[in-house]
Amino acid sequence: MTGTQTGVRIRLAEEGSANVATGLPVLDHLISELARTARFKVSLEVAPDSTDEAVAAAGRAFGAELSPRLERGAGSGWALVPADEALASAALEFGAAPRLVTNVDFSGQRVGGLTTDVASRFLKELAEGARLNLHVRLLEGTDPQHVLTAIFKAVGAALGQACRPAPADPPDEEVS
């Protein structure tokens, strides 16, 4: 992976947006969906030697950039998000042993000319780079494009929650 260069910046925002250039339009779209639902402003560029390296480098760099925000924020989040007929959930916790746990297997599917294992690889590298215990579940959906969009939106919403401060607990009130 010596030939892969990445540049990433992530800021919390009122509205999410992304400027993503991985060389893989499908991945660019999915990361943009993640940024929008997380309410992040994302700038991500990858100059890879290969498709596999682009995916790994993008996920790793994205995760590493999020890690300090997760540490300062709530550190955990969850979401249940639709995309057309697909419905996905994501739950995550910062600081645990990094892993991606999912019930989705796309080993034989193709979206936009790429195998959708690209999404799994990106999410796995993201979890490792950010030190996340990331659980993703597909509850409904058959169209691979809608399924991937729902998954990335759910992960984005959970990350947005985890990177922001936890809501303050109201003071205990006495019951009379």
C-alpha positions in Angstrom: 0.0 0.0 0.0 2.9 2.3 -0.4 1.4 4.0 -3.5 -1.9 5.0 -1.8 -2.2 8.6 -0.7 -5.2 9.9 1.2 -6.4 13.2 2.4 -9.4 13.5 4.7 -11.1 16.3 6.7 -14.3 15.8 8.7 -16.2 18.5 10.5 -19.5 18.4 12.4 -22.1 20.5 10.7 -25.8 21.4 10.8 -26.2 19.9 7.3 -24.0 17.1 6.0 -22.2 17.3 2.6 -19.3 15.6 1.0 -16.6 16.2 -1.6 -15.3 12.6 -2.2 -12.9 11.4 -4.9 -11.9 7.7 -4.4 -12.0 6.9 -8.1 -15.0 4.6 -7.4 -18.3 6.4 -8.1 -20.3 3.9 -6.1 -18.1 4.3 -3.0 -18.1 8.1 -3.5 -22.0 8.1 -3.5 -22.2 5.8 -0.4 -19.7 8.0 1.6 -21.7 11.0 0.6 -24.9 9.4 2.0 -23.0 8.6 5.2 -21.8 12.2 5.5 -25.2 13.6 4.8 -27.0 11.5 7.5 -24.2 12.0 10.0 -24.3 15.8 9.5 -20.6 15.8 8.7 -18.8 18.1 6.2 -16.4 15.6 4.5 -13.5 16.1 2.1 -11.9 12.8 1.1 -9.4 12.1 -1.7 -7.7 8.9 -2.4 -5.0 8.4 -5.0 -4.7 4.6 -5.1 -2.6 2.0 -6.9 -5.7 -0.3 -7.1 -9.4 -0.5 -6.3 -8.8 -2.7 -3.3 -6.2 -0.2 -2.0 -8.6 2.8 -2.6 -11.3 1.1 -0.5 -9.0 0.2 2.3 -7.2 3.5 2.4 -10.5 5.5 2.3 -12.0 3.5 5.2 -8.9 3.6 7.3 -8.4 7.4 6.8 -12.0 8.1 7.5 -12.0 6.1 10.7 -8.7 7.6 11.9 -10.1 11.1 11.4 -13.2 10.3 13.3 -11.5 8.7 16.3 -10.8 11.9 18.3 -14.3 13.1 17.7 -15.7 9.8 19.0 -13.5 10.0 22.1 -14.7 13.6 22.9 -18.3 12.8 22.0 -20.9 10.4 23.3 -18.8 7.5 21.9 -21.8 5.4 21.0 -24.8 5.6 18.7 -27.5 3.7 16.9 -29.9 4.2 14.0 -32.6 2.5 12.0 -32.8 4.0 8.5 -34.7 3.2 5.3 -33.7 3.7 1.6 -36.6 2.8 -0.7 -37.6 -0.8 0.2 -34.5 -1.5 2.2 -34.2 -1.0 6.0 -30.9 -1.2 7.9 -29.8 -0.6 11.5 -26.4 0.2 12.8 -25.1 0.3 16.4 -21.6 1.3 17.4 -19.4 1.8 20.4 -16.0 3.6 20.5 -13.0 2.2 22.3 -14.0 -1.5 22.3 -12.1 -4.1 20.3 -12.5 -2.9 16.7 -14.7 -5.1 14.6 -17.5 -5.1 12.0 -20.3 -7.6 12.7 -23.0 -7.9 10.0 -25.6 -10.2 8.6 -25.1 -8.9 5.0 -23.3 -11.0 2.5 -22.8 -9.5 -1.0 -20.0 -11.7 -2.2 -21.8 -12.4 -5.5 -23.5 -9.0 -6.1 -22.4 -6.1 -8.3 -23.4 -2.5 -8.1 -22.0 0.1 -10.5 -19.7 -2.5 -12.0 -18.0 -3.2 -8.7 -18.5 -6.1 -6.3 -20.4 -4.8 -3.3 -17.8 -6.4 -1.0 -16.3 -3.0 -1.5 -18.8 -1.7 1.1 -17.9 -4.4 3.6 -14.2 -3.7 3.2 -14.7 0.1 3.6 -16.8 -0.4 6.8 -14.3 -3.0 8.2 -11.4 -0.5 7.7 -13.5 2.3 9.1 -14.3 0.3 12.3 -10.6 -0.5 12.7 -9.4 3.0 12.0 -11.9 4.6 14.4 -11.6 1.8 17.1 -15.3 0.9 16.8 -17.3 -2.1 17.6 -19.7 -1.7 14.7 -22.8 -3.8 14.2 -24.8 -3.6 11.0 -28.1 -5.4 10.3 -30.2 -5.5 7.2 -33.8 -5.9 8.2 -35.5 -5.6 4.8 -34.5 -5.1 1.2 -33.4 -7.0 -1.9 -32.1 -4.3 -4.3 -28.3 -4.2 -3.7 -28.1 -0.4 -4.4 -31.0 0.4 -1.9 -29.5 -2.0 0.7 -26.1 -0.4 0.5 -27.6 3.1 0.7 -29.7 2.1 3.8 -26.6 0.6 5.4 -24.4 3.6 4.8 -27.1 6.0 6.0 -27.6 4.0 9.2 -23.9 3.9 9.9 -23.8 7.7 9.2 -26.6 8.5 11.6 -25.1 6.3 14.3 -21.7 8.0 13.8 -23.2 11.5 13.9 -24.8 10.6 17.2 -21.6 9.1 18.6 -19.4 12.1 17.6 -21.6 14.7 19.3 -21.8 15.2 23.1 -24.3 13.0 24.9 -27.4 14.8 26.0 -27.2 16.0 29.6 -29.3 14.0 32.1 -31.9 16.2 33.8 -31.3 16.5 37.6 -33.1 14.0 39.7 -36.4 15.3 40.9 -37.9 14.3 44.2 -41.2 12.6 44.0 -43.6 13.6 46.7 
